[in-house]
């Protein structure tokens, strides 16, 4: 059996992280409201400072401890 490994380069060379944040903020504002969206981004920025990179889903997992939305 042959196994495949896929590596993704997401350090702002293939993906525009700033644009993703703008799009994600608009989406969350519509879907969950401004308050919960702001709470998500506070969690997100805290984790970004800790890790040194943008982890969009990581804060969803950690943030789920206190319901967002």
Buried (B, 14 or more C-beta within 10 A) or exposed (E): EEEEEEEEEEEEEEEEBEEBBEEBBEEBBEEBEEEBBBBBBEBBEEBBEEEEEBBBEBBEEBBEEEEBE
